[in-house]
């Protein structure tokens, strides 16, 4: 019994590895979001890219390109875990129809999710739905 108690006390006192604080990623980040050209049911869908800034604060990321609600607008928001893992949601208003699956009319709303990671001063995320898109992140000097 004494051995059991001694073992329990030792494991309770063993130092636990410290998690990296979410604040380690706080600040302004430049984002380059690229969606390559693809074919959808034999129809060519043009690629596109966005370049904009996001802010990270207390484990939350948010930023946008363009004017909210206008064609070509895109907002990116989500969480940054203490280990740098990203869970992001993209929301936007479509621009020209030749850049969209199904040839959505310009001005149509859309949404998708991305998953990735920040490490040090860089990071990346990949789109989960429909076409392949990649976001690259670079920390900006404060």
MDAnalysis code that builds the backbone (N, CA, C; Angstrom):
import MDAnalysis as mda
import numpy as np

u = mda.Universe.empty(426, n_residues=142, atom_resindex=np.repeat(np.arange(142), 3), trajectory=True)
u.add_TopologyAttr("name", ["N", "CA", "C"] * 142)
u.add_TopologyAttr("resid", np.arange(1, 143))
u.add_TopologyAttr("resname", ["UNK", "UNK", "UNK", "UNK", "UNK", "UNK", "UNK", "UNK", "UNK", "UNK", "UNK", "UNK", "UNK", "UNK", "UNK", "UNK", "UNK", "UNK", "UNK", "UNK", "UNK", "UNK", "UNK", "UNK", "UNK", "UNK", "UNK", "UNK", "UNK", "UNK", "UNK", "UNK", "UNK", "UNK", "UNK", "UNK", "UNK", "UNK", "UNK", "UNK", "UNK", "UNK", "UNK", "UNK", "UNK", "UNK", "UNK", "UNK", "UNK", "UNK", "UNK", "UNK", "UNK", "UNK", "UNK", "UNK", "UNK", "UNK", "UNK", "UNK", "UNK", "UNK", "UNK", "UNK", "UNK", "UNK", "UNK", "UNK", "UNK", "UNK", "UNK", "UNK", "UNK", "UNK", "UNK", "UNK", "UNK", "UNK", "UNK", "UNK", "UNK", "UNK", "UNK", "UNK", "UNK", "UNK", "UNK", "UNK", "UNK", "UNK", "UNK", "UNK", "UNK", "UNK", "UNK", "UNK", "UNK", "UNK", "UNK", "UNK", "UNK", "UNK", "UNK", "UNK", "UNK", "UNK", "UNK", "UNK", "UNK", "UNK", "UNK", "UNK", "UNK", "UNK", "UNK", "UNK", "UNK", "UNK", "UNK", "UNK", "UNK", "UNK", "UNK", "UNK", "UNK", "UNK", "UNK", "UNK", "UNK", "UNK", "UNK", "UNK", "UNK", "UNK", "UNK", "UNK", "UNK", "UNK", "UNK", "UNK", "UNK", "UNK"])
u.atoms.positions = np.array([
    [0.822, -1.188, 0.000],
    [0.000, 0.000, 0.000],
    [0.864, 1.250, 0.000],
    [1.942, 1.252, 0.827],
    [2.835, 2.406, 0.897],
    [3.500, 2.646, -0.449],
    [3.852, 1.560, -1.152],
    [4.459, 1.705, -2.480],
    [3.484, 2.339, -3.458],
    [2.237, 1.928, -3.398],
    [1.221, 2.501, -4.272],
    [1.071, 3.989, -4.031],
    [0.994, 4.402, -2.779],
    [0.856, 5.819, -2.442],
    [2.086, 6.607, -2.852],
    [3.267, 6.036, -2.646],
    [4.497, 6.727, -3.026],
    [4.539, 6.918, -4.535],
    [4.134, 5.879, -5.296],
    [4.107, 5.986, -6.762],
    [3.113, 7.030, -7.221],
    [1.936, 7.093, -6.610],
    [0.925, 8.075, -6.983],
    [1.406, 9.485, -6.677],
    [2.084, 9.667, -5.533],
    [2.589, 10.985, -5.171],
    [3.673, 11.420, -6.146],
    [4.549, 10.493, -6.549],
    [5.623, 10.838, -7.477],
    [5.059, 11.242, -8.839],
    [4.042, 10.498, -9.317],
    [3.499, 10.845, -10.629],
    [2.712, 12.148, -10.568],
    [2.107, 12.459, -9.443],
    [1.371, 13.717, -9.308],
    [2.322, 14.904, -9.311],
    [3.561, 14.695, -8.861],
    [4.525, 15.783, -8.790],
    [5.396, 15.880, -10.035],
    [5.319, 14.883, -10.921],
    [6.156, 14.896, -12.121],
    [5.801, 16.103, -12.977],
    [6.804, 16.845, -13.441],
    [6.515, 18.031, -14.256],
    [5.868, 17.630, -15.577],
    [4.871, 18.379, -15.975],
    [4.186, 18.162, -17.243],
    [4.805, 19.089, -18.280],
    [4.936, 18.633, -19.539],
    [5.477, 19.532, -20.558],
    [4.542, 20.723, -20.756],
    [5.118, 21.898, -20.859],
    [4.324, 23.117, -21.027],
    [3.853, 23.241, -22.472],
    [2.596, 23.560, -22.643],
    [2.061, 23.810, -23.979],
    [2.494, 25.197, -24.423],
    [2.785, 25.331, -25.698],
    [3.142, 26.650, -26.225],
    [1.937, 27.567, -26.080],
    [2.112, 28.746, -25.511],
    [0.955, 29.633, -25.357],
    [0.417, 30.077, -26.713],
    [-0.905, 30.209, -26.800],
    [-1.532, 30.656, -28.045],
    [-0.987, 32.010, -28.460],
    [-0.565, 32.818, -27.490],
    [-0.036, 34.147, -27.783],
    [1.227, 34.086, -28.647],
    [1.860, 32.930, -28.732],
    [3.077, 32.802, -29.547],
    [2.800, 33.127, -31.010],
    [1.548, 33.027, -31.441],
    [1.189, 33.291, -32.836],
    [0.470, 34.618, -33.021],
    [0.289, 35.370, -31.947],
    [-0.387, 36.666, -32.036],
    [0.362, 37.609, -32.966],
    [-0.382, 38.404, -33.706],
    [0.212, 39.403, -34.586],
    [-0.413, 39.376, -35.962],
    [0.223, 40.107, -36.855],
    [-0.268, 40.249, -38.237],
    [0.464, 39.240, -39.117],
    [-0.305, 38.575, -39.981],
    [0.223, 37.574, -40.897],
    [-0.220, 37.900, -42.319],
    [0.692, 37.785, -43.275],
    [0.349, 37.911, -44.693],
    [-0.122, 36.552, -45.181],
    [-1.202, 36.552, -45.977],
    [-1.771, 35.313, -46.507],
    [-1.762, 35.372, -48.028],
    [-1.336, 34.288, -48.639],
    [-1.486, 34.092, -50.076],
    [-2.322, 32.832, -50.251],
    [-3.521, 32.994, -50.771],
    [-4.440, 31.888, -50.990],
    [-4.505, 31.627, -52.489],
    [-4.127, 30.417, -52.902],
    [-4.067, 30.057, -54.322],
    [-4.952, 28.845, -54.583],
    [-5.837, 28.989, -55.560],
    [-6.657, 27.883, -56.056],
    [-6.280, 27.699, -57.522],
    [-5.748, 26.527, -57.853],
    [-5.256, 26.267, -59.207],
    [-6.391, 26.046, -60.200],
    [-6.050, 26.162, -61.483],
    [-6.976, 25.798, -62.557],
    [-7.351, 24.331, -62.386],
    [-8.607, 23.991, -62.693],
    [-9.067, 22.603, -62.633],
    [-10.080, 22.359, -63.747],
    [-10.404, 21.092, -63.952],
    [-11.493, 20.740, -64.869],
    [-12.612, 20.147, -64.037],
    [-13.833, 20.615, -64.304],
    [-15.024, 20.096, -63.643],
    [-15.910, 19.503, -64.727],
    [-16.052, 18.183, -64.698],
    [-16.848, 17.490, -65.703],
    [-16.481, 17.946, -67.110],
    [-15.163, 18.019, -67.372],
    [-14.662, 18.387, -68.682],
    [-14.657, 19.873, -68.984],
    [-15.144, 20.695, -68.056],
    [-15.182, 22.150, -68.262],
    [-14.036, 22.789, -67.469],
    [-13.285, 23.648, -68.135],
    [-12.160, 24.334, -67.505],
    [-12.664, 25.379, -66.506],
    [-12.135, 25.334, -65.280],
    [-12.459, 26.317, -64.240],
    [-11.160, 27.052, -63.911],
    [-11.136, 28.355, -64.172],
    [-9.920, 29.144, -63.953],
    [-9.559, 29.214, -62.479],
    [-8.266, 29.264, -62.238],
    [-7.764, 29.431, -60.886],
    [-7.809, 30.893, -60.467],
    [-7.462, 31.125, -59.229],
    [-7.425, 32.497, -58.713],
    [-6.518, 32.551, -57.500],
    [-6.148, 33.753, -57.105],
    [-5.393, 33.915, -55.863],
    [-5.812, 35.204, -55.170],
    [-5.671, 35.175, -53.860],
    [-5.930, 36.333, -53.003],
    [-4.679, 36.596, -52.185],
    [-4.371, 37.856, -51.971],
    [-3.280, 38.255, -51.079],
    [-3.860, 39.288, -50.125],
    [-3.773, 38.985, -48.827],
    [-4.354, 39.867, -47.824],
    [-3.708, 39.593, -46.477],
    [-4.120, 40.301, -45.458],
    [-3.562, 40.143, -44.117],
    [-4.635, 39.625, -43.168],
    [-4.187, 38.857, -42.187],
    [-5.047, 38.416, -41.096],
    [-4.376, 38.802, -39.789],
    [-5.180, 38.922, -38.750],
    [-4.676, 39.174, -37.401],
    [-4.939, 37.932, -36.556],
    [-3.965, 37.572, -35.746],
    [-4.126, 36.494, -34.782],
    [-4.037, 37.117, -33.395],
    [-5.027, 36.813, -32.557],
    [-5.045, 37.305, -31.176],
    [-5.753, 36.285, -30.300],
    [-5.071, 35.863, -29.258],
    [-5.643, 34.958, -28.251],
    [-6.286, 33.723, -28.874],
    [-5.596, 33.110, -29.823],
    [-6.069, 31.872, -30.417],
    [-7.117, 32.020, -31.507],
    [-7.382, 33.247, -31.958],
    [-8.367, 33.489, -33.030],
    [-7.670, 34.177, -34.201],
    [-8.032, 33.771, -35.413],
    [-7.507, 34.389, -36.628],
    [-8.670, 34.993, -37.399],
    [-8.462, 36.198, -37.964],
    [-9.499, 36.814, -38.793],
    [-8.878, 37.824, -39.743],
    [-9.400, 37.869, -40.966],
    [-8.970, 38.846, -41.956],
    [-9.819, 38.711, -43.207],
    [-9.674, 39.679, -44.108],
    [-10.467, 39.633, -45.331],
    [-9.755, 40.311, -46.476],
    [-10.213, 39.963, -47.683],
    [-9.756, 40.585, -48.914],
    [-10.984, 41.191, -49.585],
    [-10.884, 42.436, -50.020],
    [-11.999, 43.083, -50.693],
    [-12.999, 43.688, -49.728],
    [-14.093, 44.168, -50.299],
    [-15.143, 44.826, -49.517],
    [-16.242, 43.829, -49.187],
    [-16.567, 43.735, -47.921],
    [-17.583, 42.790, -47.444],
    [-18.863, 42.884, -48.280],
    [-19.298, 41.721, -48.790],
    [-20.537, 41.656, -49.556],
    [-20.405, 41.949, -51.040],
    [-19.248, 42.460, -51.469],
    [-19.037, 42.779, -52.885],
    [-18.462, 41.562, -53.614],
    [-18.717, 41.410, -54.927],
    [-18.112, 40.315, -55.676],
    [-16.594, 40.320, -55.499],
    [-16.041, 39.124, -55.280],
    [-14.604, 38.981, -55.081],
    [-14.176, 39.099, -53.633],
    [-15.108, 39.339, -52.706],
    [-14.777, 39.442, -51.284],
    [-14.527, 38.055, -50.709],
    [-13.554, 37.943, -49.790],
    [-13.258, 36.700, -49.091],
    [-12.869, 37.034, -47.662],
    [-13.437, 36.332, -46.701],
    [-13.060, 36.451, -45.296],
    [-12.557, 35.101, -44.823],
    [-11.507, 35.122, -44.013],
    [-10.930, 33.911, -43.443],
    [-10.922, 34.086, -41.936],
    [-11.477, 33.134, -41.202],
    [-11.548, 33.224, -39.750],
    [-11.481, 31.831, -39.154],
    [-11.007, 31.748, -37.913],
    [-10.963, 30.455, -37.247],
    [-10.078, 30.474, -36.034],
    [-9.627, 29.284, -35.656],
    [-8.854, 29.134, -34.434],
    [-7.411, 28.728, -34.715],
    [-6.543, 29.161, -33.800],
    [-5.140, 28.767, -33.796],
    [-4.895, 28.105, -32.443],
    [-4.637, 26.803, -32.443],
    [-4.390, 26.068, -31.209],
    [-3.000, 26.421, -30.663],
    [-2.751, 26.159, -29.387],
    [-1.432, 26.440, -28.822],
    [-0.281, 25.780, -29.574],
    [-0.549, 24.622, -30.229],
    [0.511, 23.959, -31.001],
    [0.598, 24.468, -32.438],
    [-0.228, 25.484, -32.795],
    [-0.200, 26.067, -34.130],
    [-1.216, 25.488, -35.094],
    [-1.962, 24.455, -34.689],
    [-2.959, 23.845, -35.576],
    [-4.041, 24.870, -35.934],
    [-4.389, 24.910, -37.212],
    [-5.390, 25.847, -37.722],
    [-6.667, 25.113, -38.120],
    [-7.798, 25.676, -37.734],
    [-9.119, 25.258, -38.202],
    [-9.784, 26.534, -38.693],
    [-9.949, 26.659, -40.015],
    [-10.405, 27.916, -40.608],
    [-11.665, 27.744, -41.446],
    [-12.442, 28.815, -41.499],
    [-13.613, 28.876, -42.352],
    [-13.423, 30.051, -43.317],
    [-13.677, 29.785, -44.586],
    [-13.639, 30.836, -45.606],
    [-15.078, 31.122, -46.009],
    [-15.368, 32.393, -46.171],
    [-16.692, 32.824, -46.596],
    [-16.472, 33.921, -47.621],
    [-17.226, 33.886, -48.710],
    [-17.004, 34.894, -49.723],
    [-18.185, 35.123, -50.630],
    [-17.970, 36.043, -51.546],
    [-18.918, 36.362, -52.602],
    [-18.166, 36.156, -53.919],
    [-18.705, 35.300, -54.781],
    [-17.995, 34.938, -56.006],
    [-17.777, 36.142, -56.916],
    [-16.622, 36.076, -57.595],
    [-16.326, 37.048, -58.640],
    [-16.835, 36.490, -59.962],
    [-16.006, 36.530, -60.981],
    [-16.404, 36.051, -62.304],
    [-16.737, 34.562, -62.272],
    [-17.780, 34.176, -62.999],
    [-18.279, 32.797, -62.954],
    [-17.281, 31.772, -63.479],
    [-16.375, 32.154, -64.366],
    [-15.412, 31.180, -64.902],
    [-14.414, 30.691, -63.849],
    [-14.433, 31.298, -62.650],
    [-13.556, 30.878, -61.560],
    [-14.265, 29.971, -60.563],
    [-15.535, 29.632, -60.804],
    [-16.309, 28.860, -59.832],
    [-16.787, 27.537, -60.397],
    [-16.876, 26.531, -59.520],
    [-17.486, 25.262, -59.891],
    [-18.957, 25.512, -60.165],
    [-19.492, 24.887, -61.187],
    [-20.898, 25.050, -61.518],
    [-21.226, 26.397, -62.134],
    [-20.186, 27.167, -62.443],
    [-20.380, 28.487, -63.059],
    [-21.401, 29.341, -62.287],
    [-21.189, 29.441, -60.980],
    [-22.056, 30.285, -60.148],
    [-22.079, 31.703, -60.697],
    [-23.220, 32.330, -60.617],
    [-23.338, 33.725, -61.053],
    [-22.477, 34.616, -60.161],
    [-21.870, 35.618, -60.772],
    [-21.101, 36.589, -59.996],
    [-21.992, 37.129, -58.880],
    [-21.436, 37.251, -57.685],
    [-22.198, 37.751, -56.544],
    [-22.836, 36.658, -55.710],
    [-22.554, 35.380, -56.030],
    [-23.113, 34.266, -55.256],
    [-22.278, 34.020, -53.993],
    [-22.929, 33.784, -52.859],
    [-22.182, 33.484, -51.635],
    [-21.616, 32.061, -51.678],
    [-20.483, 31.849, -51.009],
    [-19.899, 30.512, -50.892],
    [-19.183, 30.390, -49.556],
    [-18.927, 29.141, -49.155],
    [-18.197, 28.837, -47.914],
    [-17.398, 27.555, -48.113],
    [-16.271, 27.461, -47.396],
    [-15.522, 26.216, -47.322],
    [-14.639, 26.257, -46.089],
    [-14.037, 25.112, -45.763],
    [-13.167, 25.032, -44.588],
    [-11.750, 24.689, -45.006],
    [-10.809, 25.048, -44.122],
    [-9.391, 24.760, -44.339],
    [-8.797, 24.230, -43.046],
    [-7.753, 23.442, -43.186],
    [-7.041, 22.898, -42.031],
    [-5.557, 23.039, -42.302],
    [-4.778, 23.393, -41.262],
    [-3.352, 23.547, -41.456],
    [-2.621, 23.774, -40.155],
    [-1.475, 24.477, -40.257],
    [-0.638, 24.685, -39.077],
    [0.272, 25.899, -39.275],
    [0.468, 26.639, -38.199],
    [1.500, 27.669, -38.128],
    [2.672, 27.078, -37.371],
    [3.889, 27.363, -37.856],
    [5.113, 26.917, -37.182],
    [6.120, 28.035, -37.284],
    [6.505, 28.579, -36.134],
    [7.442, 29.696, -36.149],
    [6.817, 30.891, -36.842],
    [7.449, 31.351, -37.924],
    [6.986, 32.537, -38.648],
    [6.293, 32.223, -39.971],
    [5.987, 30.944, -40.219],
    [5.314, 30.553, -41.458],
    [4.204, 29.552, -41.156],
    [3.447, 29.239, -42.172],
    [2.413, 28.225, -42.011],
    [1.706, 27.969, -43.321],
    [0.820, 26.980, -43.303],
    [0.033, 26.669, -44.495],
    [-1.263, 25.985, -44.076],
    [-2.231, 26.027, -44.973],
    [-3.512, 25.349, -44.764],
    [-4.030, 24.899, -46.116],
    [-4.811, 23.818, -46.105],
    [-5.391, 23.268, -47.332],
    [-6.911, 23.272, -47.233],
    [-7.525, 23.560, -48.365],
    [-8.980, 23.529, -48.462],
    [-9.459, 22.083, -48.394],
    [-10.579, 21.864, -47.716],
    [-11.117, 20.516, -47.549],
    [-12.123, 20.129, -48.623],
    [-12.856, 21.083, -49.191],
    [-13.947, 20.754, -50.101],
    [-13.641, 21.187, -51.544],
    [-14.283, 20.491, -52.491],
    [-14.255, 20.777, -53.928],
    [-12.864, 20.831, -54.517],
    [-12.327, 21.993, -54.750],
    [-11.062, 22.112, -55.467],
    [-9.901, 22.244, -54.499],
    [-8.703, 21.964, -55.015],
    [-7.497, 22.112, -54.202],
    [-7.108, 23.579, -54.121],
    [-7.006, 24.087, -52.914],
    [-6.541, 25.448, -52.656],
    [-5.577, 25.392, -51.473],
    [-4.572, 26.236, -51.499],
    [-3.596, 26.286, -50.429],
    [-3.405, 27.720, -49.968],
    [-3.385, 27.912, -48.664],
    [-3.078, 29.220, -48.077],
    [-1.687, 29.129, -47.457],
    [-0.845, 30.101, -47.769],
    [0.478, 30.218, -47.163],
    [0.476, 31.440, -46.251],
    [1.066, 31.293, -45.071],
    [1.089, 32.359, -44.074],
    [2.526, 32.760, -43.775],
    [2.770, 34.061, -43.636],
    [4.082, 34.580, -43.252],
    [3.870, 35.688, -42.215],
    [4.500, 35.529, -41.047],
    [4.371, 36.542, -40.003],
    [4.977, 37.848, -40.464],
    [4.290, 38.941, -40.178],
    [4.757, 40.275, -40.542],
    [5.458, 40.915, -39.345],
    [6.491, 41.718, -39.596],
    [7.175, 42.372, -38.476],
    [6.211, 43.291, -37.722],
    [6.400, 43.359, -36.405],
    [5.510, 44.222, -35.625],
    [6.012, 45.643, -35.538],
])
